[in-house]
Amino acid sequence: MAIYINPSIQSFEEAVNSDIYVDKTEMILDVNQVVGTKQKYISVSRPRRFGKTMAADMLCAYYGQNKDARTVFEKRKLASIDPDAWDRLLGKYNVIRLMMTDFINKESRVNDSLGLIARRLLSELSEMYPDIEYDKSDLFYSLEKFYLKSGVQFVIVIDEWDAVFRIRKEDKDGQTIYLDFLRNLFKDKNYVALAYMTGILPIKKYGEHSALNMFDEYSMIEPTQLAKYAGFTVQEAKDLCEKYNMDFELVKSWYDGYTVSENIPLEKRNLYRQGKYDEHIIQVFGPLSVVKAMRSGVIGNYWNNTETYEALAEYIRMDFDGLKEAVSLLMDGGRLKINFSKYQNDMTTFQSKDDILTLLIHLGYLTYDADEEEVFIPNKEVMEVFKDSTSDEAWSLTFEALNSSKELLKATWECDEEKIAEILERVHNKADNKTYNNEAALSYAIMNAYYAAQMYYTEIRELDSGKGYSDIVMIPSPKYSSKPLIIVELKNGKSSNEAIKQIEDRKYYEQFVHYKGNIIAVGINYDGELKNTDDNYKKHSCSVKRY
């Protein structure tokens, strides 16, 4: 037993012996299936407070050579599920356990930190196998030698693998060196029986630099078969509430809501939507907060014990178009479609509001519904953090704008022409005059005024109808199919009736046959040049027709 090679199982024993311990040892049976195969590379990303380190401790205790491990595991769930083969790989490997935050810091260069790791590992291995010759200057060659001479492969477990991307955010060269180190440690190495990495972020993307493309990733967006280990399941939370005499529905409202897809059949997912819980429907609770609530008997916000509200505020105040509006919609109980494909899996490379929202999923501030492809705030505890992060005066205008946008959408559904025009003028009076200097800018400004529609619609600008381009079309999302289709045509210095006539003459609605009988056409005209009187300046007019 050493510090990094086959470390003590004390940490896992302490977890098992705690007054609240939720048994996740079944995960070992899933991991066993890939040990010694081409799929032996696993990367798991979870937010803080979601048991990543405990899972890493558990794997080290199981695979490492420690004589006390059997007595710990033979009483656990994996032994009852698979009594004949649960110990098939127990204690069969040399485990290397690395906590990267022990090595990566702001003061030391990444190269120096990696050199320290190599020296400490080789020092411990040389004590274990004093008769094996190795190369002190080459960690990877030496690991191969130790494996060939001893006949024992390595299970390599790295916790906080993404520390370099969180602690040395701007050190791009150091990050590349680090990824190359991991690739050389793992890729095509016979000494590796299993590589298991865990952290907050998924594996970093570097364009064509796919250093760790051999890893299968399990994240809060795509946890697949490891989904049920991401937090406490509904049944596990119910059992704890029963044991500690806590109100399950109250606990659920505060700590539930993380939706993780397990590729389960659609009919079972529909049971959850109907409120009929099933133990196979993977809806997880934040485990640390649940444990604290059970132990204290107090339901409240435990998030700020591990994260301050400034951590969230730093990201949601970033100057990306539509980000503040998106946050206000989410805080209003809304759900938003996002595109997370361009996110670079770090904490500095952001190109759009979607990149920020994707990071917030990995940090646990948002959750992702894979069925609906939407993000939302999972529960009351996290909502409290959002409220703290948006409590300053800078956010008051955003929330005021949201109320105006919801009012505008309601007036559109009710075909209230005067109300639509009045709200648009009110919104414009608070906007920069430059935003309305041409029809294209007018279209952009009107889209912003309607931003609350994102909760119900897919909004498309300049949609080709075959006979022209509809300025704005709002198509109801599938779960709001009863909402009317909305077609908006804009004019600058003409008339709203002309806008309606254009919709009719060019038959913009013809391609939306299945919305027949539930289409609203909105014509909006802005007379920005009329300055004869204050009443005429920045004047909007509106015509609405329901089909």
VOTOR-175032 format. One record per residue (C-alpha): residue number from 1; residue in three letters; y, x, z. Coordinates in steps of 0.1 Angstrom, whole numbers, plus 5000, padded with zeros to 4 digits. Example, Ala and Ser with C-alpha at 12.3 -4.5 7.8 and 13.67 -1.06 7.14 Angstrom:
BEGIN
- i aa Y X Z
- 1 ALA 4955 5123 5078
- 2 SER 4989 5137 5071
//
This chain:
BEGIN
- i aa Y X Z
- 1 MET 5000 5000 5000
- 2 ALA 5035 5013 4991
- 3 ILE 5070 5000 4985
- 4 TYR 5067 4993 4947
- 5 ILE 5030 4997 4940
- 6 ASN 5008 4971 4956
- 7 PRO 5036 4962 4981
- 8 SER 5029 4943 5013
- 9 ILE 5022 4906 5011
- 10 GLN 5043 4900 5042
- 11 SER 5070 4881 5023
- 12 PHE 5045 4856 5009
- 13 GLU 5028 4853 5042
- 14 GLU 5061 4844 5058
- 15 ALA 5067 4817 5032
- 16 VAL 5032 4802 5037
- 17 ASN 5036 4803 5075
- 18 SER 5070 4786 5074
- 19 ASP 5073 4751 5089
- 20 ILE 5081 4738 5054
- 21 TYR 5060 4753 5026
- 22 VAL 5052 4735 4993
- 23 ASP 5021 4749 4978
- 24 LYS 5027 4761 4942
- 25 THR 4996 4784 4940
- 26 GLU 4982 4762 4912
- 27 MET 5006 4782 4890
- 28 ILE 4983 4812 4894
- 29 LEU 4956 4793 4875
- 30 ASP 4980 4788 4846
- 31 VAL 4991 4824 4846
- 32 ASN 4954 4836 4848
- 33 GLN 4948 4821 4814
- 34 VAL 4971 4847 4797
- 35 VAL 4963 4878 4817
- 36 GLY 4948 4904 4794
- 37 THR 4956 4885 4763
- 38 LYS 4983 4888 4736
- 39 GLN 5002 4861 4756
- 40 LYS 5004 4883 4787
- 41 TYR 5042 4885 4786
- 42 ILE 5060 4858 4807
- 43 SER 5097 4854 4813
- 44 VAL 5108 4826 4837
- 45 SER 5145 4818 4842
- 46 ARG 5157 4795 4870
- 47 PRO 5190 4790 4888
- 48 ARG 5194 4804 4923
- 49 ARG 5178 4783 4950
- 50 PHE 5148 4775 4928
- 51 GLY 5121 4797 4943
- 52 LYS 5119 4825 4917
- 53 THR 5114 4852 4943
- 54 MET 5088 4833 4962
- 55 ALA 5068 4828 4930
- 56 ALA 5071 4866 4923
- 57 ASP 5059 4874 4958
- 58 MET 5029 4850 4953
- 59 LEU 5018 4867 4921
- 60 CYS 5021 4901 4936
- 61 ALA 5001 4890 4966
- 62 TYR 4973 4876 4944
- 63 TYR 4969 4903 4918
- 64 GLY 4976 4934 4939
- 65 GLN 4951 4954 4959
- 66 ASN 4956 4941 4994
- 67 LYS 4926 4933 5017
- 68 ASP 4944 4905 5035
- 69 ALA 4952 4884 5004
- 70 ARG 4919 4865 5004
- 71 THR 4925 4849 5038
- 72 VAL 4959 4837 5026
- 73 PHE 4948 4822 4993
- 74 GLU 4914 4807 5001
- 75 LYS 4933 4780 5021
- 76 ARG 4957 4772 4993
- 77 LYS 4958 4746 4965
- 78 LEU 4944 4769 4938
- 79 ALA 4912 4773 4957
- 80 SER 4906 4736 4961
- 81 ILE 4914 4729 4924
- 82 ASP 4891 4756 4911
- 83 PRO 4867 4765 4939
- 84 ASP 4843 4784 4916
- 85 ALA 4867 4807 4898
- 86 TRP 4901 4807 4917
- 87 ASP 4895 4843 4929
- 88 ARG 4884 4857 4895
- 89 LEU 4914 4880 4893
- 90 LEU 4922 4883 4930
- 91 GLY 4931 4919 4938
- 92 LYS 4920 4933 4904
- 93 TYR 4951 4952 4895
- 94 ASN 4977 4976 4906
- 95 VAL 5009 4956 4909
- 96 ILE 5043 4971 4902
- 97 ARG 5070 4950 4919
- 98 LEU 5106 4957 4911
- 99 MET 5137 4939 4924
- 100 MET 5163 4950 4898
- 101 THR 5193 4943 4921
- 102 ASP 5180 4972 4943
- 103 PHE 5187 4995 4914
- 104 ILE 5215 4980 4892
- 105 ASN 5250 4982 4907
- 106 LYS 5286 4986 4896
- 107 GLU 5288 5022 4906
- 108 SER 5258 5038 4889
- 109 ARG 5252 5041 4852
- 110 VAL 5223 5022 4839
- 111 ASN 5206 5053 4827
- 112 ASP 5207 5067 4863
- 113 SER 5193 5035 4877
- 114 LEU 5164 5035 4853
- 115 GLY 5157 5072 4861
- 116 LEU 5156 5063 4898
- 117 ILE 5130 5036 4890
- 118 ALA 5108 5061 4871
- 119 ARG 5109 5087 4898
- 120 ARG 5100 5063 4926
- 121 LEU 5071 5047 4907
- 122 LEU 5057 5081 4897
- 123 SER 5060 5094 4932
- 124 GLU 5040 5065 4946
- 125 LEU 5014 5067 4919
- 126 SER 5009 5104 4924
- 127 GLU 5002 5097 4961
- 128 MET 4976 5071 4952
- 129 TYR 4960 5093 4926
- 130 PRO 4967 5129 4936
- 131 ASP 4941 5143 4911
- 132 ILE 4956 5127 4880
- 133 GLU 4979 5149 4860
- 134 TYR 5010 5131 4846
- 135 ASP 5044 5139 4831
- 136 LYS 5073 5135 4855
- 137 SER 5097 5132 4826
- 138 ASP 5079 5103 4808
- 139 LEU 5072 5072 4828
- 140 PHE 5054 5053 4800
- 141 TYR 5031 5081 4791
- 142 SER 5023 5087 4827
- 143 LEU 5015 5050 4833
- 144 GLU 4990 5052 4805
- 145 LYS 4974 5082 4820
- 146 PHE 4971 5066 4854
- 147 TYR 4955 5036 4838
- 148 LEU 4930 5056 4817
- 149 LYS 4919 5078 4845
- 150 SER 4917 5051 4872
- 151 GLY 4905 5023 4850
- 152 VAL 4929 4998 4867
- 153 GLN 4955 4980 4846
- 154 PHE 4990 4971 4859
- 155 VAL 5005 4937 4866
- 156 ILE 5043 4944 4864
- 157 VAL 5065 4918 4882
- 158 ILE 5103 4922 4878
- 159 ASP 5126 4900 4898
- 160 GLU 5163 4896 4890
- 161 TRP 5154 4911 4856
- 162 ASP 5189 4900 4843
- 163 ALA 5209 4919 4870
- 164 VAL 5224 4942 4844
- 165 PHE 5239 4912 4825
- 166 ARG 5254 4897 4857
- 167 ILE 5265 4928 4876
- 168 ARG 5275 4950 4846
- 169 LYS 5288 4922 4824
- 170 GLU 5309 4944 4801
- 171 ASP 5286 4974 4799
- 172 LYS 5271 4966 4764
- 173 ASP 5257 5001 4759
- 174 GLY 5240 5000 4793
- 175 GLN 5226 4966 4785
- 176 THR 5211 4978 4753
- 177 ILE 5196 5009 4770
- 178 TYR 5181 4986 4796
- 179 LEU 5165 4963 4770
- 180 ASP 5151 4993 4753
- 181 PHE 5136 5006 4786
- 182 LEU 5119 4972 4791
- 183 ARG 5105 4972 4756
- 184 ASN 5091 5007 4760
- 185 LEU 5076 4997 4793
- 186 PHE 5058 4967 4780
- 187 LYS 5054 4965 4742
- 188 ASP 5019 4973 4729
- 189 LYS 5010 4991 4761
- 190 ASN 4973 4990 4771
- 191 TYR 4981 4996 4807
- 192 VAL 4998 4962 4810
- 193 ALA 4975 4933 4821
- 194 LEU 5004 4910 4828
- 195 ALA 5042 4913 4826
- 196 TYR 5061 4887 4846
- 197 MET 5099 4887 4847
- 198 THR 5121 4862 4865
- 199 GLY 5159 4858 4866
- 200 ILE 5187 4833 4861
- 201 LEU 5193 4840 4824
- 202 PRO 5169 4838 4795
- 203 ILE 5162 4870 4775
- 204 LYS 5193 4884 4760
- 205 LYS 5199 4879 4723
- 206 TYR 5212 4909 4703
- 207 GLY 5213 4896 4667
- 208 GLU 5185 4916 4650
- 209 HIS 5179 4936 4682
- 210 SER 5149 4917 4694
- 211 ALA 5138 4941 4721
- 212 LEU 5116 4917 4740
- 213 ASN 5104 4893 4714
- 214 MET 5069 4896 4727
- 215 PHE 5078 4874 4758
- 216 ASP 5071 4837 4760
- 217 GLU 5101 4822 4778
- 218 TYR 5101 4793 4803
- 219 SER 5137 4782 4811
- 220 MET 5154 4751 4825
- 221 ILE 5158 4740 4789
- 222 GLU 5123 4746 4778
- 223 PRO 5100 4751 4808
- 224 THR 5069 4736 4790
- 225 GLN 5037 4740 4810
- 226 LEU 5055 4757 4839
- 227 ALA 5078 4728 4844
- 228 LYS 5062 4715 4875
- 229 TYR 5068 4748 4893
- 230 ALA 5105 4747 4886
- 231 GLY 5113 4728 4918
- 232 PHE 5099 4701 4940
- 233 THR 5083 4673 4921
- 234 VAL 5090 4636 4929
- 235 GLN 5057 4634 4949
- 236 GLU 5064 4666 4968
- 237 ALA 5098 4654 4978
- 238 LYS 5084 4620 4988
- 239 ASP 5057 4637 5010
- 240 LEU 5084 4658 5028
- 241 CYS 5106 4627 5033
- 242 GLU 5077 4609 5049
- 243 LYS 5068 4638 5071
- 244 TYR 5103 4644 5083
- 245 ASN 5113 4607 5084
- 246 MET 5140 4610 5058
- 247 ASP 5153 4584 5034
- 248 PHE 5138 4593 5000
- 249 GLU 5163 4574 4979
- 250 LEU 5192 4591 4997
- 251 VAL 5175 4625 4993
- 252 LYS 5169 4617 4956
- 253 SER 5205 4608 4950
- 254 TRP 5217 4642 4965
- 255 TYR 5191 4667 4952
- 256 ASP 5170 4652 4923
- 257 GLY 5180 4649 4887
- 258 TYR 5168 4682 4871
- 259 THR 5149 4669 4840
- 260 VAL 5124 4694 4827
- 261 SER 5102 4687 4797
- 262 GLU 5065 4694 4799
- 263 ASN 5057 4682 4764
- 264 ILE 5041 4652 4779
- 265 PRO 5033 4620 4759
- 266 LEU 5063 4598 4750
- 267 GLU 5049 4568 4768
- 268 LYS 5049 4586 4801
- 269 ARG 5084 4598 4796
- 270 ASN 5094 4562 4790
- 271 LEU 5080 4553 4825
- 272 TYR 5105 4576 4841
- 273 ARG 5134 4560 4821
- 274 GLN 5122 4526 4834
- 275 GLY 5123 4539 4870
- 276 LYS 5085 4539 4873
- 277 TYR 5077 4573 4888
- 278 ASP 5046 4591 4878
- 279 GLU 5035 4625 4893
- 280 HIS 5032 4638 4857
- 281 ILE 5068 4630 4849
- 282 ILE 5085 4663 4856
- 283 GLN 5117 4654 4873
- 284 VAL 5125 4681 4899
- 285 PHE 5146 4684 4931
- 286 GLY 5165 4715 4940
- 287 PRO 5140 4730 4965
- 288 LEU 5163 4750 4988
- 289 SER 5186 4720 4995
- 290 VAL 5157 4697 5002
- 291 VAL 5142 4722 5027
- 292 LYS 5176 4726 5045
- 293 ALA 5180 4688 5046
- 294 MET 5145 4683 5061
- 295 ARG 5149 4710 5087
- 296 SER 5184 4700 5098
- 297 GLY 5179 4662 5094
- 298 VAL 5213 4661 5077
- 299 ILE 5218 4652 5040
- 300 GLY 5248 4670 5026
- 301 ASN 5260 4697 5003
- 302 TYR 5241 4729 5009
- 303 TRP 5250 4744 4975
- 304 ASN 5281 4762 4988
- 305 ASN 5260 4782 5012
- 306 THR 5248 4802 4982
- 307 GLU 5275 4795 4956
- 308 THR 5312 4790 4960
- 309 TYR 5330 4764 4939
- 310 GLU 5350 4793 4923
- 311 ALA 5318 4804 4905
- 312 LEU 5318 4771 4886
- 313 ALA 5356 4769 4882
- 314 GLU 5356 4803 4865
- 315 TYR 5337 4789 4836
- 316 ILE 5350 4753 4832
- 317 ARG 5386 4765 4831
- 318 MET 5380 4787 4801
- 319 ASP 5401 4779 4771
- 320 PHE 5376 4764 4746
- 321 ASP 5387 4734 4727
- 322 GLY 5372 4702 4742
- 323 LEU 5357 4719 4773
- 324 LYS 5379 4703 4799
- 325 GLU 5374 4669 4782
- 326 ALA 5336 4675 4782
- 327 VAL 5336 4683 4819
- 328 SER 5357 4652 4827
- 329 LEU 5332 4630 4807
- 330 LEU 5303 4646 4826
- 331 MET 5320 4639 4859
- 332 ASP 5325 4603 4849
- 333 GLY 5287 4600 4847
- 334 GLY 5285 4607 4810
- 335 ARG 5259 4626 4790
- 336 LEU 5268 4649 4760
- 337 LYS 5249 4663 4731
- 338 ILE 5252 4701 4729
- 339 ASN 5240 4728 4705
- 340 PHE 5226 4757 4726
- 341 SER 5211 4777 4697
- 342 LYS 5240 4801 4694
- 343 TYR 5243 4809 4731
- 344 GLN 5237 4847 4735
- 345 ASN 5220 4845 4770
- 346 ASP 5247 4865 4789
- 347 MET 5277 4857 4810
- 348 THR 5305 4870 4787
- 349 THR 5297 4861 4750
- 350 PHE 5311 4826 4746
- 351 GLN 5322 4812 4713
- 352 SER 5324 4775 4720
- 353 LYS 5323 4749 4748
- 354 ASP 5286 4744 4740
- 355 ASP 5280 4780 4751
- 356 ILE 5297 4774 4784
- 357 LEU 5277 4742 4789
- 358 THR 5245 4760 4781
- 359 LEU 5252 4786 4807
- 360 LEU 5258 4759 4832
- 361 ILE 5223 4746 4826
- 362 HIS 5208 4780 4834
- 363 LEU 5230 4782 4865
- 364 GLY 5219 4748 4877
- 365 TYR 5252 4730 4874
- 366 LEU 5239 4708 4846
- 367 THR 5205 4697 4835
- 368 TYR 5191 4691 4800
- 369 ASP 5172 4660 4789
- 370 ALA 5150 4673 4760
- 371 ASP 5141 4638 4750
- 372 GLU 5177 4627 4744
- 373 GLU 5190 4663 4737
- 374 GLU 5218 4657 4763
- 375 VAL 5233 4674 4793
- 376 PHE 5245 4658 4825
- 377 ILE 5253 4665 4861
- 378 PRO 5220 4661 4879
- 379 ASN 5229 4648 4914
- 380 LYS 5255 4641 4940
- 381 GLU 5253 4676 4955
- 382 VAL 5263 4693 4923
- 383 MET 5289 4666 4916
- 384 GLU 5305 4676 4949
- 385 VAL 5308 4712 4936
- 386 PHE 5324 4699 4903
- 387 LYS 5349 4679 4924
- 388 ASP 5358 4710 4944
- 389 SER 5362 4730 4912
- 390 THR 5385 4705 4896
- 391 SER 5406 4696 4926
- 392 ASP 5437 4715 4916
- 393 GLU 5467 4699 4898
- 394 ALA 5458 4715 4865
- 395 TRP 5429 4690 4861
- 396 SER 5449 4658 4868
- 397 LEU 5461 4655 4833
- 398 THR 5426 4658 4819
- 399 PHE 5413 4630 4841
- 400 GLU 5443 4609 4832
- 401 ALA 5436 4615 4795
- 402 LEU 5399 4604 4801
- 403 ASN 5411 4571 4815
- 404 SER 5433 4566 4785
- 405 SER 5405 4574 4762
- 406 LYS 5381 4550 4778
- 407 GLU 5409 4523 4777
- 408 LEU 5413 4531 4739
- 409 LEU 5376 4527 4732
- 410 LYS 5375 4494 4751
- 411 ALA 5405 4481 4731
- 412 THR 5388 4491 4699
- 413 TRP 5356 4472 4708
- 414 GLU 5378 4442 4716
- 415 CYS 5398 4446 4683
- 416 ASP 5431 4446 4702
- 417 GLU 5455 4461 4677
- 418 GLU 5486 4461 4699
- 419 LYS 5467 4478 4727
- 420 ILE 5452 4505 4704
- 421 ALA 5487 4513 4690
- 422 GLU 5503 4513 4725
- 423 ILE 5476 4537 4739
- 424 LEU 5479 4561 4709
- 425 GLU 5517 4563 4714
- 426 ARG 5512 4569 4751
- 427 VAL 5488 4597 4744
- 428 HIS 5510 4612 4717
- 429 ASN 5541 4612 4739
- 430 LYS 5522 4636 4762
- 431 ALA 5510 4658 4733
- 432 ASP 5526 4686 4713
- 433 ASN 5546 4671 4684
- 434 LYS 5531 4697 4660
- 435 THR 5497 4680 4663
- 436 TYR 5508 4651 4640
- 437 ASN 5526 4670 4613
- 438 ASN 5501 4660 4585
- 439 GLU 5472 4637 4580
- 440 ALA 5445 4663 4588
- 441 ALA 5463 4671 4621
- 442 LEU 5466 4633 4627
- 443 SER 5428 4630 4623
- 444 TYR 5422 4657 4648
- 445 ALA 5446 4642 4673
- 446 ILE 5430 4607 4670
- 447 MET 5396 4622 4675
- 448 ASN 5409 4638 4707
- 449 ALA 5423 4605 4718
- 450 TYR 5388 4589 4713
- 451 TYR 5369 4617 4731
- 452 ALA 5354 4593 4756
- 453 ALA 5334 4579 4726
- 454 GLN 5311 4610 4728
- 455 MET 5292 4591 4755
- 456 TYR 5281 4565 4731
- 457 TYR 5287 4578 4695
- 458 THR 5281 4607 4672
- 459 GLU 5315 4613 4657
- 460 ILE 5319 4625 4621
- 461 ARG 5351 4635 4603
- 462 GLU 5355 4633 4566
- 463 LEU 5322 4616 4559
- 464 ASP 5313 4614 4522
- 465 SER 5308 4577 4513
- 466 GLY 5303 4583 4476
- 467 LYS 5336 4568 4467
- 468 GLY 5358 4589 4489
- 469 TYR 5358 4603 4525
- 470 SER 5360 4583 4556
- 471 ASP 5385 4600 4580
- 472 ILE 5364 4593 4611
- 473 VAL 5331 4575 4615
- 474 MET 5316 4568 4650
- 475 ILE 5279 4561 4647
- 476 PRO 5262 4547 4678
- 477 SER 5236 4569 4694
- 478 PRO 5200 4554 4695
- 479 LYS 5202 4542 4731
- 480 TYR 5235 4525 4724
- 481 SER 5225 4509 4692
- 482 SER 5240 4476 4702
- 483 LYS 5275 4492 4701
- 484 PRO 5295 4485 4669
- 485 LEU 5298 4512 4642
- 486 ILE 5335 4522 4640
- 487 ILE 5352 4534 4608
- 488 VAL 5387 4548 4613
- 489 GLU 5411 4554 4583
- 490 LEU 5444 4571 4589
- 491 LYS 5477 4570 4571
- 492 ASN 5509 4590 4576
- 493 GLY 5542 4572 4568
- 494 LYS 5525 4542 4550
- 495 SER 5509 4512 4567
- 496 SER 5478 4504 4587
- 497 ASN 5470 4475 4563
- 498 GLU 5468 4501 4535
- 499 ALA 5442 4520 4556
- 500 ILE 5421 4488 4560
- 501 LYS 5424 4481 4522
- 502 GLN 5411 4516 4514
- 503 ILE 5381 4511 4536
- 504 GLU 5374 4478 4518
- 505 ASP 5382 4490 4482
- 506 ARG 5360 4521 4486
- 507 LYS 5333 4503 4505
- 508 TYR 5330 4530 4532
- 509 TYR 5307 4507 4552
- 510 GLU 5281 4502 4524
- 511 GLN 5259 4532 4535
- 512 PHE 5256 4517 4570
- 513 VAL 5235 4486 4560
- 514 HIS 5216 4483 4592
- 515 TYR 5249 4479 4611
- 516 LYS 5258 4448 4590
- 517 GLY 5275 4423 4612
- 518 ASN 5285 4449 4638
- 519 ILE 5311 4471 4621
- 520 ILE 5347 4476 4632
- 521 ALA 5372 4490 4607
- 522 VAL 5403 4505 4623
- 523 GLY 5434 4514 4602
- 524 ILE 5460 4536 4619
- 525 ASN 5494 4545 4606
- 526 TYR 5518 4570 4621
- 527 ASP 5555 4570 4612
- 528 GLY 5565 4604 4625
- 529 GLU 5596 4606 4603
- 530 LEU 5613 4574 4614
- 531 LYS 5642 4584 4636
- 532 ASN 5667 4556 4632
- 533 THR 5661 4544 4667
- 534 ASP 5642 4556 4697
- 535 ASP 5619 4526 4693
- 536 ASN 5609 4537 4658
- 537 TYR 5604 4574 4666
- 538 LYS 5567 4585 4668
- 539 LYS 5556 4549 4660
- 540 HIS 5520 4539 4656
- 541 SER 5507 4507 4640
- 542 CYS 5472 4495 4639
- 543 SER 5451 4470 4620
- 544 VAL 5415 4461 4629
- 545 LYS 5389 4441 4611
- 546 ARG 5354 4433 4622
- 547 TYR 5327 4430 4596
//
